[in-house]
Amino acid sequence: MKKLLAIGFSAALFLGACSDDTASDEKASTDKETEETTEQNGDVKQEMMKFYLSISKTINAVDGDLNAYENAQAEETLPEGADLQTMKDAAKTSAEESANAVEGIEIPAELEEQQADLETSFASIKEAYDMKAEELTKEAPSFEAANAKFTEADEKLNALLEEQGLIPSSLLNEVSQ
């Protein structure tokens, strides 16, 4: 009877040890999956930050004349006559180039989950630049509606930044300098 009790106790100890191994394997597998998910989220966060910075660089490369016009208009220092028309024409061309630049921005593959929101934001930004180009054909251009459209895109981009744990920014301010 004692031998049977010893064998039963040994079997219980053996089975208990095996079940701990299974639990350890499951825990290790779960830890590895969590680590991979965290790494992927880190990659998306890093890629989102790089991509966001590249947007303003792309636009700033072509919107200098538009910014010069808007700043002069805000400071009420616009030239008159032919100089004003030359400045407006350059600003209009700059707005059109900015719209084309936004349209040409390619979204990285790492941001495929955010692609729809990014495309919506870019469509709003492009529309804002198209609106500015149209306003520059008028006698007294007003950019309020275009800036409101750009702000819509800004809000969508900020929501994407916040989803990744990044600090929101103002793309409109970054490209208006």
N, CA and C atoms as an extended XYZ file, in Angstrom:
531
Properties=species:S:1:pos:R:3:atomname:S:1:resname:S:1:resid:I:1 pbc="F F F"
N         0.808       -1.177        0.000 N   MET     1
C         0.000        0.000        0.000 CA  MET     1
C         0.866        1.261        0.000 C   MET     1
N         1.961        1.202        0.775 N   LYS     2
C         2.849        2.343        0.827 CA  LYS     2
C         3.490        2.587       -0.527 C   LYS     2
N         3.798        1.485       -1.255 N   LYS     3
C         4.399        1.627       -2.579 CA  LYS     3
C         3.417        2.303       -3.532 C   LYS     3
N         2.166        1.918       -3.446 N   LEU     4
C         1.137        2.510       -4.292 CA  LEU     4
C         0.965        4.001       -3.974 C   LEU     4
N         1.011        4.335       -2.707 N   LEU     5
C         0.906        5.719       -2.287 CA  LEU     5
C         2.110        6.523       -2.795 C   LEU     5
N         3.303        5.940       -2.738 N   ALA     6
C         4.521        6.606       -3.206 CA  ALA     6
C         4.465        6.812       -4.719 C   ALA     6
N         3.965        5.807       -5.450 N   ILE     7
C         3.846        5.925       -6.905 CA  ILE     7
C         2.817        7.001       -7.256 C   ILE     7
N         1.708        7.048       -6.558 N   GLY     8
C         0.671        8.062       -6.793 CA  GLY     8
C         1.200        9.467       -6.518 C   GLY     8
N         1.940        9.584       -5.408 N   PHE     9
C         2.517       10.884       -5.069 CA  PHE     9
C         3.531       11.327       -6.125 C   PHE     9
N         4.362       10.391       -6.597 N   SER    10
C         5.356       10.695       -7.639 CA  SER    10
C         4.668       11.106       -8.940 C   SER    10
N         3.598       10.417       -9.293 N   ALA    11
C         2.871       10.741      -10.520 CA  ALA    11
C         2.251       12.137      -10.418 C   ALA    11
N         1.693       12.464       -9.260 N   ALA    12
C         1.094       13.786       -9.073 CA  ALA    12
C         2.160       14.877       -9.168 C   ALA    12
N         3.318       14.612       -8.563 N   LEU    13
C         4.419       15.569       -8.621 CA  LEU    13
C         4.901       15.742      -10.058 C   LEU    13
N         5.020       14.639      -10.789 N   PHE    14
C         5.462       14.682      -12.186 CA  PHE    14
C         4.463       15.460      -13.056 C   PHE    14
N         3.179       15.172      -12.896 N   LEU    15
C         2.154       15.859      -13.680 CA  LEU    15
C         2.093       17.347      -13.327 C   LEU    15
N         2.274       17.657      -12.065 N   GLY    16
C         2.290       19.056      -11.643 CA  GLY    16
C         3.457       19.806      -12.272 C   GLY    16
N         4.596       19.175      -12.340 N   ALA    17
C         5.775       19.806      -12.938 CA  ALA    17
C         5.575       20.000      -14.436 C   ALA    17
N         4.961       19.035      -15.095 N   CYS    18
C         4.707       19.157      -16.535 CA  CYS    18
C         3.712       20.274      -16.824 C   CYS    18
N         2.704       20.416      -15.993 N   SER    19
C         1.722       21.466      -16.246 CA  SER    19
C         2.349       22.844      -16.052 C   SER    19
N         3.323       22.991      -15.161 N   ASP    20
C         4.032       24.260      -15.002 CA  ASP    20
C         4.832       24.582      -16.253 C   ASP    20
N         5.423       23.544      -16.874 N   ASP    21
C         6.166       23.771      -18.114 CA  ASP    21
C         5.231       24.292      -19.200 C   ASP    21
N         4.048       23.719      -19.292 N   THR    22
C         3.079       24.155      -20.287 CA  THR    22
C         2.670       25.599      -20.016 C   THR    22
N         2.439       25.921      -18.764 N   ALA    23
C         2.068       27.281      -18.410 CA  ALA    23
C         3.218       28.237      -18.721 C   ALA    23
N         4.441       27.803      -18.453 N   SER    24
C         5.605       28.644      -18.750 CA  SER    24
C         5.733       28.862      -20.246 C   SER    24
N         5.495       27.786      -21.024 N   ASP    25
C         5.563       27.914      -22.480 CA  ASP    25
C         4.498       28.889      -22.984 C   ASP    25
N         3.277       28.774      -22.433 N   GLU    26
C         2.202       29.672      -22.841 CA  GLU    26
C         2.527       31.111      -22.457 C   GLU    26
N         3.087       31.287      -21.250 N   LYS    27
C         3.450       32.630      -20.792 CA  LYS    27
C         4.561       33.196      -21.665 C   LYS    27
N         5.544       32.391      -22.014 N   ALA    28
C         6.640       32.847      -22.869 CA  ALA    28
C         6.104       33.232      -24.243 C   ALA    28
N         5.159       32.430      -24.758 N   SER    29
C         4.563       32.724      -26.055 CA  SER    29
C         3.785       34.038      -25.998 C   SER    29
N         3.011       34.231      -24.933 N   THR    30
C         2.246       35.467      -24.764 CA  THR    30
C         3.181       36.660      -24.612 C   THR    30
N         4.255       36.496      -23.832 N   ASP    31
C         5.233       37.578      -23.658 CA  ASP    31
C         5.868       37.952      -24.985 C   ASP    31
N         6.187       36.931      -25.792 N   LYS    32
C         6.812       37.195      -27.085 CA  LYS    32
C         5.840       37.940      -28.006 C   LYS    32
N         4.562       37.540      -28.015 N   GLU    33
C         3.555       38.215      -28.834 CA  GLU    33
C         3.372       39.665      -28.383 C   GLU    33
N         3.350       39.884      -27.076 N   THR    34
C         3.219       41.240      -26.539 CA  THR    34
C         4.414       42.086      -26.940 C   THR    34
N         5.600       41.489      -26.859 N   GLU    35
C         6.825       42.205      -27.239 CA  GLU    35
C         6.793       42.576      -28.719 C   GLU    35
N         6.330       41.642      -29.575 N   GLU    36
C         6.243       41.921      -31.006 CA  GLU    36
C         5.229       43.032      -31.287 C   GLU    36
N         4.087       42.998      -30.596 N   THR    37
C         3.070       44.031      -30.771 CA  THR    37
C         3.613       45.388      -30.338 C   THR    37
N         4.308       45.416      -29.204 N   THR    38
C         4.907       46.663      -28.722 CA  THR    38
C         5.931       47.177      -29.712 C   THR    38
N         6.727       46.264      -30.264 N   GLU    39
C         7.738       46.659      -31.248 CA  GLU    39
C         7.070       47.219      -32.507 C   GLU    39
N         5.984       46.564      -32.962 N   GLN    40
C         5.267       47.048      -34.139 CA  GLN    40
C         4.654       48.418      -33.869 C   GLN    40
N         4.079       48.601      -32.669 N   ASN    41
C         3.509       49.903      -32.312 CA  ASN    41
C         4.594       50.966      -32.272 C   ASN    41
N         5.771       50.596      -31.774 N   GLY    42
C         6.896       51.525      -31.758 CA  GLY    42
C         7.319       51.897      -33.160 C   GLY    42
N         7.325       50.906      -34.063 N   ASP    43
C         7.671       51.177      -35.458 CA  ASP    43
C         6.654       52.123      -36.094 C   ASP    43
N         5.377       51.896      -35.827 N   VAL    44
C         4.322       52.750      -36.386 CA  VAL    44
C         4.456       54.161      -35.820 C   VAL    44
N         4.719       54.247      -34.521 N   LYS    45
C         4.880       55.555      -33.878 CA  LYS    45
C         6.052       56.312      -34.496 C   LYS    45
N         7.171       55.616      -34.642 N   GLN    46
C         8.361       56.247      -35.220 CA  GLN    46
C         8.107       56.644      -36.676 C   GLN    46
N         7.476       55.769      -37.425 N   GLU    47
C         7.190       56.054      -38.834 CA  GLU    47
C         6.200       57.211      -38.965 C   GLU    47
N         5.203       57.256      -38.079 N   MET    48
C         4.229       58.350      -38.105 CA  MET    48
C         4.929       59.684      -37.853 C   MET    48
N         5.854       59.708      -36.913 N   MET    49
C         6.561       60.956      -36.609 CA  MET    49
C         7.407       61.396      -37.802 C   MET    49
N         8.150       60.461      -38.381 N   LYS    50
C         8.975       60.798      -39.553 CA  LYS    50
C         8.097       61.285      -40.702 C   LYS    50
N         6.993       60.595      -40.915 N   PHE    51
C         6.097       60.937      -42.012 CA  PHE    51
C         5.480       62.313      -41.799 C   PHE    51
N         5.034       62.579      -40.582 N   TYR    52
C         4.427       63.880      -40.280 CA  TYR    52
C         5.421       65.010      -40.558 C   TYR    52
N         6.659       64.824      -40.143 N   LEU    53
C         7.680       65.853      -40.383 CA  LEU    53
C         7.955       66.034      -41.872 C   LEU    53
N         7.870       64.937      -42.620 N   SER    54
C         8.126       65.031      -44.063 CA  SER    54
C         7.020       65.800      -44.794 C   SER    54
N         5.813       65.798      -44.245 N   ILE    55
C         4.704       66.520      -44.879 CA  ILE    55
C         5.025       68.011      -44.928 C   ILE    55
N         5.415       68.573      -43.791 N   SER    56
C         5.706       70.015      -43.763 CA  SER    56
C         6.928       70.347      -44.604 C   SER    56
N         7.917       69.460      -44.622 N   LYS    57
C         9.096       69.700      -45.473 CA  LYS    57
C         8.699       69.739      -46.944 C   LYS    57
N         7.849       68.823      -47.345 N   THR    58
C         7.398       68.756      -48.736 CA  THR    58
C         6.663       70.033      -49.129 C   THR    58
N         5.762       70.477      -48.274 N   ILE    59
C         4.985       71.682      -48.579 CA  ILE    59
C         5.870       72.927      -48.522 C   ILE    59
N         6.709       73.020      -47.499 N   ASN    60
C         7.568       74.205      -47.352 CA  ASN    60
C         8.537       74.373      -48.516 C   ASN    60
N         8.819       73.297      -49.213 N   ALA    61
C         9.725       73.388      -50.358 CA  ALA    61
C         9.122       74.207      -51.500 C   ALA    61
N         7.789       74.343      -51.529 N   VAL    62
C         7.143       75.011      -52.671 CA  VAL    62
C         6.191       76.148      -52.308 C   VAL    62
N         5.976       76.408      -51.023 N   ASP    63
C         4.957       77.410      -50.677 CA  ASP    63
C         5.510       78.757      -50.210 C   ASP    63
N         6.749       79.038      -50.483 N   GLY    64
C         7.380       80.281      -50.029 CA  GLY    64
C         6.701       81.543      -50.527 C   GLY    64
N         6.373       81.596      -51.812 N   ASP    65
C         5.730       82.794      -52.370 CA  ASP    65
C         4.324       83.000      -51.803 C   ASP    65
N         3.617       81.907      -51.577 N   LEU    66
C         2.287       82.005      -50.968 CA  LEU    66
C         2.403       82.551      -49.545 C   LEU    66
N         3.367       82.031      -48.790 N   ASN    67
C         3.573       82.520      -47.421 CA  ASN    67
C         3.940       84.001      -47.410 C   ASN    67
N         4.785       84.412      -48.353 N   ALA    68
C         5.188       85.823      -48.430 CA  ALA    68
C         3.963       86.707      -48.671 C   ALA    68
N         3.086       86.276      -49.567 N   TYR    69
C         1.870       87.053      -49.849 CA  TYR    69
C         0.974       87.112      -48.613 C   TYR    69
N         0.738       85.948      -47.996 N   GLU    70
C        -0.146       85.913      -46.826 CA  GLU    70
C         0.407       86.766      -45.681 C   GLU    70
N         1.719       86.710      -45.465 N   ASN    71
C         2.323       87.519      -44.402 CA  ASN    71
C         2.201       89.007      -44.710 C   ASN    71
N         2.457       89.378      -45.959 N   ALA    72
C         2.331       90.792      -46.348 CA  ALA    72
C         0.885       91.261      -46.212 C   ALA    72
N        -0.054       90.385      -46.561 N   GLN    73
C        -1.473       90.732      -46.436 CA  GLN    73
C        -1.843       90.919      -44.961 C   GLN    73
N        -1.362       90.021      -44.106 N   ALA    74
C        -1.670       90.111      -42.676 CA  ALA    74
C        -1.067       91.370      -42.052 C   ALA    74
N         0.103       91.746      -42.518 N   GLU    75
C         0.783       92.934      -41.983 CA  GLU    75
C         0.374       94.215      -42.712 C   GLU    75
N        -0.521       94.058      -43.685 N   GLU    76
C        -0.995       95.180      -44.502 CA  GLU    76
C         0.159       95.925      -45.172 C   GLU    76
N         1.091       95.136      -45.702 N   THR    77
C         2.250       95.714      -46.399 CA  THR    77
C         2.330       95.240      -47.843 C   THR    77
N         1.184       94.930      -48.429 N   LEU    78
C         1.171       94.494      -49.825 CA  LEU    78
C         1.593       95.649      -50.732 C   LEU    78
N         2.372       95.335      -51.754 N   PRO    79
C         2.738       96.389      -52.708 CA  PRO    79
C         1.512       96.783      -53.538 C   PRO    79
N         1.690       97.720      -54.414 N   GLU    80
C         0.577       98.173      -55.256 CA  GLU    80
C         0.925       97.992      -56.721 C   GLU    80
N        -0.112       98.048      -57.551 N   GLY    81
C         0.072       98.029      -58.998 CA  GLY    81
C         0.650       96.729      -59.524 C   GLY    81
N         1.630       96.876      -60.412 N   ALA    82
C         2.238       95.721      -61.081 CA  ALA    82
C         2.955       94.811      -60.089 C   ALA    82
N         3.556       95.397      -59.058 N   ASP    83
C         4.248       94.587      -58.049 CA  ASP    83
C         3.267       93.683      -57.306 C   ASP    83
N         2.086       94.213      -57.018 N   LEU    84
C         1.054       93.416      -56.354 CA  LEU    84
C         0.626       92.263      -57.249 C   LEU    84
N         0.401       92.537      -58.525 N   GLN    85
C        -0.023       91.484      -59.445 CA  GLN    85
C         1.063       90.419      -59.581 C   GLN    85
N         2.312       90.828      -59.649 N   THR    86
C         3.425       89.878      -59.730 CA  THR    86
C         3.456       88.999      -58.484 C   THR    86
N         3.263       89.615      -57.321 N   MET    87
C         3.263       88.871      -56.061 CA  MET    87
C         2.088       87.896      -56.003 C   MET    87
N         0.902       88.336      -56.449 N   LYS    88
C        -0.276       87.465      -56.464 CA  LYS    88
C        -0.080       86.292      -57.420 C   LYS    88
N         0.498       86.557      -58.589 N   ASP    89
C         0.736       85.487      -59.565 CA  ASP    89
C         1.708       84.453      -59.002 C   ASP    89
N         2.761       84.927      -58.349 N   ALA    90
C         3.739       84.012      -57.748 CA  ALA    90
C         3.094       83.207      -56.621 C   ALA    90
N         2.253       83.860      -55.823 N   ALA    91
C         1.563       83.176      -54.730 CA  ALA    91
C         0.585       82.132      -55.270 C   ALA    91
N        -0.106       82.466      -56.358 N   LYS    92
C        -1.051       81.525      -56.975 CA  LYS    92
C        -0.303       80.297      -57.485 C   LYS    92
N         0.817       80.520      -58.158 N   THR    93
C         1.634       79.405      -58.648 CA  THR    93
C         2.122       78.559      -57.477 C   THR    93
N         2.531       79.220      -56.412 N   SER    94
C         3.000       78.526      -55.219 CA  SER    94
C         1.884       77.681      -54.596 C   SER    94
N         0.675       78.212      -54.553 N   ALA    95
C        -0.467       77.465      -54.014 CA  ALA    95
C        -0.761       76.234      -54.875 C   ALA    95
N        -0.700       76.398      -56.188 N   GLU    96
C        -0.929       75.270      -57.098 CA  GLU    96
C         0.155       74.208      -56.930 C   GLU    96
N         1.409       74.640      -56.794 N   GLU    97
C         2.506       73.693      -56.592 CA  GLU    97
C         2.365       72.975      -55.251 C   GLU    97
N         1.885       73.686      -54.250 N   SER    98
C         1.665       73.073      -52.935 CA  SER    98
C         0.582       72.001      -53.018 C   SER    98
N        -0.499       72.299      -53.734 N   ALA    99
C        -1.571       71.313      -53.915 CA  ALA    99
C        -1.032       70.073      -54.621 C   ALA    99
N        -0.219       70.278      -55.650 N   ASN   100
C         0.376       69.147      -56.370 CA  ASN   100
C         1.343       68.371      -55.487 C   ASN   100
N         2.100       69.081      -54.657 N   ALA   101
C         3.048       68.416      -53.759 CA  ALA   101
C         2.312       67.533      -52.758 C   ALA   101
N         1.210       68.037      -52.217 N   VAL   102
C         0.418       67.254      -51.263 CA  VAL   102
C        -0.156       66.022      -51.957 C   VAL   102
N        -0.618       66.208      -53.169 N   GLU   103
C        -1.189       65.091      -53.931 CA  GLU   103
C        -0.136       64.017      -54.204 C   GLU   103
N         1.122       64.414      -54.313 N   GLY   104
C         2.197       63.480      -54.622 CA  GLY   104
C         2.812       62.787      -53.421 C   GLY   104
N         2.383       63.131      -52.215 N   ILE   105
C         2.949       62.502      -51.018 CA  ILE   105
C         2.509       61.048      -50.960 C   ILE   105
N         3.490       60.157      -50.773 N   GLU   106
C         3.187       58.729      -50.686 CA  GLU   106
C         3.196       58.295      -49.226 C   GLU   106
N         2.191       57.546      -48.860 N   ILE   107
C         2.052       57.070      -47.487 CA  ILE   107
C         2.862       55.782      -47.335 C   ILE   107
N         3.737       55.712      -46.326 N   PRO   108
C         4.548       54.509      -46.130 CA  PRO   108
C         3.685       53.285      -45.813 C   PRO   108
N         4.188       52.123      -46.179 N   ALA   109
C         3.459       50.873      -45.955 CA  ALA   109
C         3.206       50.625      -44.467 C   ALA   109
N         4.106       51.097      -43.609 N   GLU   110
C         3.941       50.893      -42.166 CA  GLU   110
C         2.706       51.604      -41.622 C   GLU   110
N         2.187       52.548      -42.363 N   LEU   111
C         1.022       53.325      -41.911 CA  LEU   111
C        -0.254       52.927      -42.647 C   LEU   111
N        -0.309       51.680      -43.115 N   GLU   112
C        -1.467       51.252      -43.892 CA  GLU   112
C        -2.765       51.314      -43.082 C   GLU   112
N        -2.690       51.115      -41.764 N   GLU   113
C        -3.904       51.190      -40.944 CA  GLU   113
C        -4.432       52.619      -40.845 C   GLU   113
N        -3.555       53.600      -41.013 N   GLN   114
C        -3.936       55.002      -40.936 CA  GLN   114
C        -4.152       55.614      -42.319 C   GLN   114
N        -3.993       54.825      -43.361 N   GLN   115
C        -4.004       55.337      -44.730 CA  GLN   115
C        -5.288       56.093      -45.081 C   GLN   115
N        -6.425       55.565      -44.737 N   ALA   116
C        -7.693       56.226      -45.094 CA  ALA   116
C        -7.782       57.611      -44.455 C   ALA   116
N        -7.425       57.710      -43.174 N   ASP   117
C        -7.464       59.011      -42.498 CA  ASP   117
C        -6.432       59.970      -43.079 C   ASP   117
N        -5.255       59.450      -43.409 N   LEU   118
C        -4.219       60.297      -44.008 CA  LEU   118
C        -4.666       60.812      -45.374 C   LEU   118
N        -5.259       59.936      -46.173 N   GLU   119
C        -5.736       60.355      -47.499 CA  GLU   119
C        -6.831       61.418      -47.387 C   GLU   119
N        -7.716       61.264      -46.408 N   THR   120
C        -8.763       62.263      -46.181 CA  THR   120
C        -8.144       63.606      -45.793 C   THR   120
N        -7.140       63.554      -44.928 N   SER   121
C        -6.450       64.787      -44.517 CA  SER   121
C        -5.767       65.448      -45.702 C   SER   121
N        -5.101       64.644      -46.521 N   PHE   122
C        -4.402       65.205      -47.682 CA  PHE   122
C        -5.387       65.810      -48.680 C   PHE   122
N        -6.550       65.185      -48.824 N   ALA   123
C        -7.566       65.740      -49.726 CA  ALA   123
C        -8.017       67.115      -49.222 C   ALA   123
N        -8.172       67.257      -47.908 N   SER   124
C        -8.561       68.553      -47.338 CA  SER   124
C        -7.458       69.593      -47.515 C   SER   124
N        -6.211       69.181      -47.327 N   ILE   125
C        -5.090       70.112      -47.504 CA  ILE   125
C        -5.002       70.552      -48.959 C   ILE   125
N        -5.131       69.601      -49.874 N   LYS   126
C        -5.084       69.935      -51.299 CA  LYS   126
C        -6.216       70.898      -51.649 C   LYS   126
N        -7.402       70.616      -51.132 N   GLU   127
C        -8.543       71.497      -51.390 CA  GLU   127
C        -8.288       72.900      -50.835 C   GLU   127
N        -7.649       72.978      -49.670 N   ALA   128
C        -7.327       74.289      -49.082 CA  ALA   128
C        -6.389       75.072      -49.996 C   ALA   128
N        -5.381       74.400      -50.545 N   TYR   129
C        -4.465       75.090      -51.460 CA  TYR   129
C        -5.154       75.467      -52.769 C   TYR   129
N        -6.040       74.609      -53.252 N   ASP   130
C        -6.810       74.952      -54.453 CA  ASP   130
C        -7.693       76.179      -54.195 C   ASP   130
N        -8.275       76.242      -52.997 N   MET   131
C        -9.108       77.392      -52.631 CA  MET   131
C        -8.263       78.673      -52.572 C   MET   131
N        -7.048       78.559      -52.054 N   LYS   132
C        -6.161       79.729      -51.990 CA  LYS   132
C        -5.783       80.191      -53.396 C   LYS   132
N        -5.491       79.239      -54.273 N   ALA   133
C        -5.151       79.599      -55.655 CA  ALA   133
C        -6.325       80.316      -56.313 C   ALA   133
N        -7.533       79.834      -56.072 N   GLU   134
C        -8.733       80.469      -56.625 CA  GLU   134
C        -8.919       81.875      -56.051 C   GLU   134
N        -8.720       82.023      -54.754 N   GLU   135
C        -8.858       83.342      -54.120 CA  GLU   135
C        -7.866       84.347      -54.691 C   GLU   135
N        -6.695       83.876      -55.067 N   LEU   136
C        -5.666       84.780      -55.584 CA  LEU   136
C        -5.998       85.323      -56.970 C   LEU   136
N        -7.056       84.820      -57.594 N   THR   137
C        -7.505       85.383      -58.873 CA  THR   137
C        -8.461       86.551      -58.641 C   THR   137
N        -8.888       86.742      -57.386 N   LYS   138
C        -9.839       87.804      -57.050 CA  LYS   138
C        -9.105       89.092      -56.683 C   LYS   138
N        -9.852       90.182      -56.717 N   GLU   139
C        -9.289       91.501      -56.387 CA  GLU   139
C        -8.765       91.549      -54.950 C   GLU   139
N        -9.598       91.073      -54.005 N   ALA   140
C        -9.216       91.087      -52.585 CA  ALA   140
C        -9.349       89.673      -52.018 C   ALA   140
N        -8.298       88.873      -52.128 N   PRO   141
C        -8.371       87.480      -51.669 CA  PRO   141
C        -8.584       87.362      -50.153 C   PRO   141
N        -9.394       86.395      -49.776 N   SER   142
C        -9.601       86.070      -48.363 CA  SER   142
C        -9.329       84.572      -48.198 C   SER   142
N        -8.469       84.248      -47.265 N   PHE   143
C        -8.067       82.855      -47.085 CA  PHE   143
C        -8.742       82.186      -45.891 C   PHE   143
N        -9.767       82.813      -45.333 N   GLU   144
C       -10.430       82.263      -44.151 CA  GLU   144
C       -11.003       80.871      -44.405 C   GLU   144
N       -11.739       80.700      -45.480 N   ALA   145
C       -12.353       79.400      -45.781 CA  ALA   145
C       -11.277       78.346      -46.039 C   ALA   145
N       -10.232       78.723      -46.755 N   ALA   146
C        -9.145       77.784      -47.042 CA  ALA   146
C        -8.426       77.384      -45.760 C   ALA   146
N        -8.193       78.345      -44.882 N   ASN   147
C        -7.529       78.029      -43.612 CA  ASN   147
C        -8.415       77.165      -42.719 C   ASN   147
N        -9.729       77.357      -42.789 N   ALA   148
C       -10.658       76.508      -42.038 CA  ALA   148
C       -10.592       75.073      -42.560 C   ALA   148
N       -10.502       74.924      -43.878 N   LYS   149
C       -10.387       73.593      -44.482 CA  LYS   149
C        -9.075       72.936      -44.043 C   LYS   149
N        -7.997       73.718      -44.018 N   PHE   150
C        -6.693       73.207      -43.594 CA  PHE   150
C        -6.751       72.793      -42.120 C   PHE   150
N        -7.469       73.552      -41.315 N   THR   151
C        -7.605       73.233      -39.892 CA  THR   151
C        -8.321       71.894      -39.702 C   THR   151
N        -9.299       71.594      -40.557 N   GLU   152
C        -9.967       70.285      -40.514 CA  GLU   152
C        -8.947       69.169      -40.689 C   GLU   152
N        -8.072       69.334      -41.671 N   ALA   153
C        -7.036       68.330      -41.919 CA  ALA   153
C        -6.089       68.241      -40.734 C   ALA   153
N        -5.747       69.380      -40.173 N   ASP   154
C        -4.878       69.437      -38.998 CA  ASP   154
C        -5.460       68.615      -37.852 C   ASP   154
N        -6.762       68.761      -37.627 N   GLU   155
C        -7.427       68.039      -36.541 CA  GLU   155
C        -7.374       66.532      -36.768 C   GLU   155
N        -7.555       66.094      -38.009 N   LYS   156
C        -7.489       64.663      -38.322 CA  LYS   156
C        -6.074       64.136      -38.116 C   LYS   156
N        -5.087       64.907      -38.560 N   LEU   157
C        -3.693       64.495      -38.379 CA  LEU   157
C        -3.329       64.448      -36.895 C   LEU   157
N        -3.803       65.416      -36.126 N   ASN   158
C        -3.525       65.422      -34.693 CA  ASN   158
C        -4.145       64.222      -33.994 C   ASN   158
N        -5.325       63.818      -34.416 N   ALA   159
C        -5.958       62.626      -33.843 CA  ALA   159
C        -5.091       61.397      -34.107 C   ALA   159
N        -4.521       61.308      -35.308 N   LEU   160
C        -3.635       60.187      -35.630 CA  LEU   160
C        -2.364       60.233      -34.784 C   LEU   160
N        -1.823       61.419      -34.582 N   LEU   161
C        -0.628       61.554      -33.739 CA  LEU   161
C        -0.939       61.125      -32.307 C   LEU   161
N        -2.067       61.565      -31.785 N   GLU   162
C        -2.446       61.221      -30.415 CA  GLU   162
C        -2.690       59.726      -30.256 C   GLU   162
N        -3.231       59.062      -31.284 N   GLU   163
C        -3.433       57.614      -31.245 CA  GLU   163
C        -2.115       56.886      -31.023 C   GLU   163
N        -1.041       57.448      -31.530 N   GLN   164
C         0.282       56.834      -31.409 CA  GLN   164
C         1.030       57.327      -30.167 C   GLN   164
N         0.366       58.138      -29.355 N   GLY   165
C         1.004       58.652      -28.152 CA  GLY   165
C         1.950       59.812      -28.433 C   GLY   165
N         1.774       60.455      -29.576 N   LEU   166
C         2.610       61.595      -29.944 CA  LEU   166
C         1.888       62.896      -29.605 C   LEU   166
N         2.651       63.944      -29.455 N   ILE   167
C         2.087       65.249      -29.124 CA  ILE   167
C         1.524       65.889      -30.391 C   ILE   167
N         0.286       66.376      -30.336 N   PRO   168
C        -0.299       67.024      -31.519 CA  PRO   168
C         0.443       68.312      -31.867 C   PRO   168
N         0.324       68.688      -33.117 N   SER   169
C         1.014       69.870      -33.617 CA  SER   169
C         0.072       70.613      -34.555 C   SER   169
N         0.560       71.685      -35.153 N   SER   170
C        -0.247       72.413      -36.128 CA  SER   170
C         0.512       72.477      -37.439 C   SER   170
N         0.099       71.653      -38.372 N   LEU   171
C         0.729       71.647      -39.687 CA  LEU   171
C         0.537       73.000      -40.370 C   LEU   171
N        -0.613       73.614      -40.167 N   LEU   172
C        -0.878       74.929      -40.761 CA  LEU   172
C         0.171       75.941      -40.302 C   LEU   172
N         0.484       75.938      -39.006 N   ASN   173
C         1.514       76.856      -38.510 CA  ASN   173
C         2.889       76.509      -39.075 C   ASN   173
N         3.174       75.220      -39.196 N   GLU   174
C         4.480       74.791      -39.688 CA  GLU   174
C         4.705       75.173      -41.148 C   GLU   174
N         3.657       75.157      -41.944 N   VAL   175
C         3.829       75.466      -43.370 CA  VAL   175
C         3.555       76.930      -43.688 C   VAL   175
N         3.139       77.701      -42.699 N   SER   176
C         2.840       79.115      -42.932 CA  SER   176
C         4.002       80.031      -42.560 C   SER   176
N         5.155       79.466      -42.352 N   GLN   177
C         6.311       80.275      -41.946 CA  GLN   177
C         7.246       80.512      -43.094 C   GLN   177
